[in-house]
Amino acid sequence: MSLVVRFGKRHKKKLIFSAFLVGGSYAFIKYSINRIKKSLFLSPEDSKLVKKEYLKSKKYDHYLAIKKTSDDAILSIIESIQEEINHHLSSSEYLEQLKLKPANKLELWERIKILAVSKCLASIYSLVILSILIKIELNIVGGYLFKQIVSNSSIINDSHSINLSAKLQQKFLQNIEKFSKDGIKKLCLNIKPIVEQVFENINLKENIGTEYLNEKIDLVVQLFEAQNDDFVTEYLNFGYSISKGCLESEYCLIDESNPVIDHVEENILSDLNNETLDLILCEDFKQTFRSMFDAIKNDLLNNLSSLMLAQILQKESSQKITISLPFAKLLPILNQIKVPINKNVVIDNIKLNIFSANIYEAFSYVPDGNFDHDSLDGLDVNMLLKGLIQ
């Protein structure tokens, strides 16, 4: 014992210093750990913010999936639109008759002229209407589905959320198929007499350039759209409305041969169709429609100009060339040309993409008051952080 006492006396200062050093180090380490925990662990407010950003990221990914689906759908129907229009505005019969060198060949060429121009315009109108309709309906469905997904995960508290069954979605999206058949047929029948009215006095021997052709097309467009302020609705056979009533509304969708199973889904389908109709009648739709129509028309005329130039260069020198052809020589080009020439003109249209994004945002919107931040499955932020420092 005396040995220990003597050792203590000899190293008294060293022992005191060591005690302070060990104790201070321990206190510093504990303090540092607490500070690290406080800096890493999020407050309830910060945790809510992280979860909200997580949901926003999921929502963006979902929107991109909807966008890709709708873009693919538009690209896949271009050929079928052309086939449908060719069926209703076919000039094959007259071309076959011309091979027999009949006496009325001038009359046959006049008919081909009207059909060729009608086909180009019907293609543009059909593609624009169908593209926007696809974007509207898929983004409405996508918005509701996103709310349905997060509602089923208890992320939001919304007693009024709509449950879209697969059958109801299919029924709603049949509007697209209806326009692809009935709408395009009606459009072809209505545009042909207006094209005839504008183009009938243009002689087949008259030299036609794209600028002059554009003026005539614009006149057809003006007369065609002047028939009805909201002319697009004339070609969309939808809209059974509980509020308007089927007898009062010209937009009737549900027919007796294919009824919706229960009244709840019938009401939901009515709401979906009314929401679609409201979007078609809004100013954003009109601006998007005009932007797409002009872009596709200009794409057509630019391509037509290139084909005319190539034909002219085969016969003339490259000096002082006027890009124009006799209308008779222009008809085979018009009759065979496909719309659109550049498919990206459709799916990359800025106004179309902005309109689509706004629709998705509107129908997927979750008010902050309905957002249950503490029940976001699979995202306990503090538990994740705790695992990092243990």
C-alpha positions in Angstrom: 0.0 0.0 0.0 2.8 2.4 0.9 4.3 1.6 -2.5 1.1 2.8 -4.2 1.0 6.0 -2.0 4.6 6.8 -2.7 4.0 6.2 -6.5 1.0 8.5 -6.2 3.0 11.2 -4.6 5.8 11.0 -7.1 3.4 11.1 -10.1 0.7 13.3 -8.6 0.7 15.9 -11.4 0.9 13.3 -14.1 -2.1 11.4 -12.7 -4.2 14.5 -12.3 -3.4 15.6 -15.8 -4.2 12.1 -17.1 -7.5 12.1 -15.3 -8.4 15.4 -16.8 -7.3 14.3 -20.2 -9.4 11.0 -20.1 -12.4 12.6 -18.6 -12.3 15.6 -21.0 -11.9 13.3 -24.0 -14.9 11.3 -22.9 -17.0 14.4 -22.3 -15.9 15.8 -25.7 -16.8 12.6 -27.5 -20.2 12.4 -25.9 -20.8 16.0 -26.7 -19.7 15.6 -30.3 -22.0 12.5 -30.8 -24.9 14.5 -29.5 -24.1 17.4 -31.8 -23.8 15.0 -34.8 -27.1 13.4 -34.0 -28.8 16.8 -33.7 -27.3 18.0 -37.0 -28.1 14.7 -38.8 -31.6 14.0 -37.4 -34.3 16.1 -39.0 -36.8 18.0 -37.1 -40.5 17.1 -37.8 -40.8 20.0 -40.2 -37.6 19.1 -42.1 -38.8 15.5 -42.2 -42.1 16.6 -43.7 -40.2 18.6 -46.3 -38.1 15.6 -47.3 -41.1 13.4 -47.6 -42.9 16.0 -49.7 -39.9 16.2 -52.1 -39.8 12.4 -52.3 -43.5 12.4 -53.3 -42.7 15.1 -55.9 -40.0 13.0 -57.4 -42.3 10.0 -57.6 -44.9 12.2 -59.2 -42.4 13.4 -61.8 -41.4 9.9 -62.7 -45.0 8.9 -63.1 -45.6 11.9 -65.4 -42.7 10.9 -67.6 -44.1 7.4 -67.9 -47.5 8.9 -68.9 -45.8 11.2 -71.4 -43.9 8.3 -73.0 -47.1 6.2 -73.2 -49.0 9.0 -74.9 -46.1 9.8 -77.3 -45.9 6.1 -78.3 -49.7 6.0 -78.8 -49.6 9.1 -81.1 -46.7 7.7 -83.2 -48.5 4.3 -83.5 -51.7 5.7 -84.9 -50.2 7.9 -87.6 -50.3 5.1 -90.2 -53.9 4.0 -89.2 -55.1 7.7 -89.6 -53.6 7.7 -93.1 -55.3 4.4 -94.0 -58.7 5.6 -92.6 -58.5 8.9 -94.7 -57.3 7.0 -97.8 -60.4 4.8 -97.4 -62.8 7.8 -97.3 -61.0 10.0 -99.9 -59.5 7.4 -102.2 -58.7 8.4 -105.8 -57.8 4.9 -106.9 -61.0 4.4 -108.8 -60.4 7.5 -110.9 -56.7 6.6 -111.5 -57.8 3.2 -112.8 -60.3 4.9 -115.1 -57.6 7.2 -116.5 -55.6 4.2 -117.6 -58.4 3.5 -120.1 -58.0 7.0 -121.7 -61.6 7.9 -121.3 -63.2 11.0 -122.9 -63.9 12.5 -119.6 -60.3 12.4 -118.4 -60.3 16.2 -117.5 -63.3 15.6 -115.2 -61.4 12.7 -113.5 -58.3 14.8 -113.0 -60.5 17.5 -111.4 -61.9 14.9 -109.0 -58.4 13.7 -108.1 -57.3 17.3 -107.5 -60.1 17.8 -104.9 -59.4 14.5 -103.2 -55.6 15.0 -103.1 -56.0 18.4 -101.3 -58.8 17.2 -99.1 -56.7 14.2 -98.1 -53.8 16.4 -97.0 -56.0 18.7 -94.9 -58.0 15.9 -93.4 -54.7 14.2 -92.4 -53.5 17.4 -90.6 -56.8 18.0 -88.8 -57.2 14.3 -87.8 -53.6 14.0 -86.5 -53.8 17.3 -84.5 -57.2 16.5 -82.9 -56.3 12.9 -82.1 -52.9 13.8 -80.7 -54.3 16.4 -78.3 -57.2 14.1 -77.3 -54.8 11.3 -76.5 -52.7 13.7 -74.4 -55.8 15.1 -72.6 -57.3 11.7 -71.7 -54.1 9.9 -70.7 -53.1 12.8 -68.5 -56.5 12.9 -66.8 -56.3 9.2 -66.2 -52.6 9.5 -65.1 -53.4 12.3 -62.7 -56.3 10.4 -61.0 -54.2 7.2 -60.9 -51.4 9.0 -59.1 -53.8 10.2 -56.5 -55.3 6.7 -56.3 -51.9 5.2 -55.7 -50.9 7.6 -52.9 -54.4 7.4 -51.4 -54.1 3.6 -51.3 -50.8 4.0 -49.5 -52.4 6.3 -46.9 -50.2 9.2 -48.0 -53.2 11.4 -48.4 -56.4 11.7 -46.5 -58.9 12.3 -49.3 -62.4 10.9 -48.8 -63.4 12.2 -52.3 -60.6 10.5 -54.3 -61.9 8.7 -57.5 -61.2 5.0 -58.0 -60.7 4.3 -61.7 -61.1 0.6 -62.5 -59.4 -0.9 -65.5 -62.8 -1.2 -67.3 -63.7 2.4 -66.6 -60.4 3.6 -68.0 -60.9 1.5 -71.1 -64.4 2.9 -71.6 -63.2 6.5 -71.2 -60.3 5.9 -73.6 -62.8 4.6 -76.2 -63.4 8.3 -77.1 -60.1 8.1 -78.9 -61.2 5.0 -80.9 -64.5 6.6 -81.7 -62.8 9.6 -83.2 -60.4 7.4 -85.2 -63.5 5.9 -87.0 -66.6 8.1 -86.8 -64.9 11.4 -86.3 -62.4 11.1 -89.2 -65.1 9.9 -91.5 -67.3 12.9 -90.7 -64.3 15.2 -91.0 -63.4 13.9 -94.5 -67.0 14.3 -95.7 -67.2 17.9 -94.4 -63.9 19.2 -95.7 -64.2 17.9 -99.2 -66.9 20.3 -100.4 -65.0 23.3 -99.0 -61.9 22.3 -100.8 -63.9 21.9 -103.9 -65.3 25.4 -103.4 -61.8 27.0 -103.1 -59.9 24.9 -105.6 -62.4 24.2 -108.4 -61.5 27.3 -110.5 -57.8 26.6 -110.4 -56.8 25.3 -113.8 -54.8 22.1 -113.9 -52.3 23.7 -116.3 -51.8 26.7 -114.0 -48.3 26.9 -112.4 -48.7 26.5 -108.6 -46.1 27.4 -106.0 -46.2 26.5 -102.3 -46.9 30.1 -101.3 -50.0 30.2 -103.5 -51.0 26.8 -102.3 -50.6 28.0 -98.7 -53.0 30.9 -99.3 -55.6 28.6 -100.7 -55.2 26.1 -97.8 -55.6 29.0 -95.3 -58.8 30.0 -97.1 -60.1 26.4 -96.8 -59.2 26.4 -93.1 -61.0 29.7 -92.5 -64.2 28.5 -94.2 -64.1 25.1 -92.5 -63.6 26.4 -89.0 -66.1 29.2 -89.4 -68.9 26.7 -89.5 -68.7 26.2 -85.8 -66.9 28.3 -83.1 -65.9 25.1 -81.3 -65.8 23.0 -84.5 -63.6 20.2 -82.9 -66.5 19.1 -80.7 -68.5 18.3 -83.8 -66.2 15.4 -84.5 -66.0 14.1 -80.9 -68.9 11.8 -80.1 -68.7 11.9 -76.3 -70.2 13.3 -73.2 -73.1 11.7 -71.6 -73.7 14.1 -68.8 -75.7 13.7 -65.6 -75.8 17.4 -65.2 -76.7 18.3 -68.8 -78.7 15.2 -69.6 -78.4 13.1 -72.7 -81.4 14.8 -74.3 -79.9 18.3 -73.8 -76.3 17.5 -74.7 -75.1 16.8 -78.2 -72.1 15.0 -76.8 -73.5 11.6 -76.0 -71.1 8.7 -75.3 -72.8 5.9 -73.5 -75.0 3.7 -75.7 -77.4 1.0 -74.7 -75.5 -1.7 -76.4 -72.5 -1.3 -74.2 -73.6 0.2 -70.8 -71.4 0.8 -67.8 -72.0 -1.8 -65.1 -73.0 0.3 -62.1 -74.3 3.8 -61.6 -71.3 5.0 -59.6 -69.0 4.3 -62.5 -71.5 5.9 -64.9 -71.3 9.1 -62.8 -67.5 9.0 -62.8 -67.4 8.4 -66.6 -69.8 11.4 -67.0 -67.4 13.5 -64.9 -64.4 12.4 -66.9 -66.1 13.2 -70.2 -67.3 16.6 -69.0 -63.8 17.4 -67.8 -62.4 16.4 -71.2 -65.0 18.6 -72.9 -64.1 21.5 -70.7 -60.5 21.2 -71.6 -61.3 21.0 -75.4 -63.3 24.2 -75.1 -60.6 26.1 -73.2 -58.3 28.7 -74.6 -55.2 26.6 -74.0 -56.6 23.9 -76.3 -57.2 26.4 -79.1 -53.7 27.7 -78.8 -52.2 24.2 -78.8 -54.4 23.2 -81.7 -53.3 26.2 -83.8 -49.6 25.7 -83.0 -49.7 22.0 -84.0 -51.8 22.6 -87.1 -49.4 25.3 -88.4 -46.3 23.3 -87.6 -47.6 20.2 -89.5 -48.9 22.3 -92.4 -45.5 24.1 -92.7 -43.7 20.8 -92.5 -45.9 19.5 -95.4 -45.3 22.6 -97.5 -41.5 22.5 -96.9 -41.3 18.9 -98.0 -43.6 19.6 -101.0 -41.3 22.5 -102.0 -38.2 20.2 -101.8 -39.9 17.5 -104.0 -41.0 20.2 -106.5 -37.4 21.5 -106.6 -36.0 18.1 -107.2 -38.4 17.6 -110.1 -37.6 21.0 -111.6 -33.9 20.4 -111.4 -34.2 17.3 -113.5 -35.2 19.4 -116.5 -33.7 22.9 -115.8 -30.5 24.5 -114.8 -30.0 25.8 -111.3 -30.1 29.5 -112.3 -33.2 31.6 -111.8 -35.5 28.7 -110.8 -39.1 29.4 -109.8 -40.3 26.7 -107.5 -43.7 26.0 -109.1 -45.3 23.3 -111.2 -48.5 22.9 -113.2 -51.1 21.7 -110.8 -51.5 18.5 -112.8 -47.9 17.6 -112.1 -48.3 18.5 -108.5 -51.2 16.2 -107.9 -49.2 12.9 -107.9 -47.0 14.3 -105.2 -49.9 15.6 -103.1 -51.7 12.3 -103.6 -48.8 10.2 -102.3 -47.3 12.5 -99.6 -47.8 11.3 -96.0 -48.5 13.6 -93.0 -46.5 14.3 -90.9 -43.2 14.0 -92.8 -41.3 14.6 -89.5 -43.0 12.9 -86.6 -41.1 14.9 -84.1 -43.1 17.9 -85.2 -46.0 16.4 -83.4 -44.6 14.9 -80.1 -42.0 17.7 -79.6 -44.5 20.5 -79.9 -43.9 22.9 -77.0 -47.5 24.0 -76.5 -48.7 20.4 -76.6 -46.2 19.3 -73.9 -47.0 22.4 -71.7 -50.7 21.8 -72.0 -50.3 18.1 -71.2 -48.1 18.8 -68.1 -50.6 21.3 -66.8 -53.5 18.8 -67.2 -51.5 16.1 -65.3 -50.6 18.6 -62.5 -54.2 19.7 -62.2 -55.6 16.2 -61.9 -52.8 14.8 -59.7 -52.8 17.7 -57.3 -52.8 16.9 -53.6 -53.5 19.8 -51.2 -51.0 20.2 -48.4 -53.9 19.9 -45.9 -54.7 16.4 -47.2 -51.1 15.2 -47.2 -50.2 12.7 -44.4 -46.5 13.2 -44.0 -46.1 10.7 -41.2 -47.5 7.7 -43.1 -45.4 7.7 -46.2 -44.6 4.1 -46.4 -40.9 3.1 -46.7 -39.5 6.5 -45.9 -38.7 7.0 -42.2 -36.0 9.7 -42.6 -34.7 9.6 -39.0 -34.5 5.8 -39.0 -32.4 6.0 -42.1 -30.1 8.6 -40.5 -29.9 6.6 -37.3 -28.7 3.6 -39.2 -25.8 5.6 -40.7 -24.3 6.7 -37.4 -24.7 3.5 -35.3 
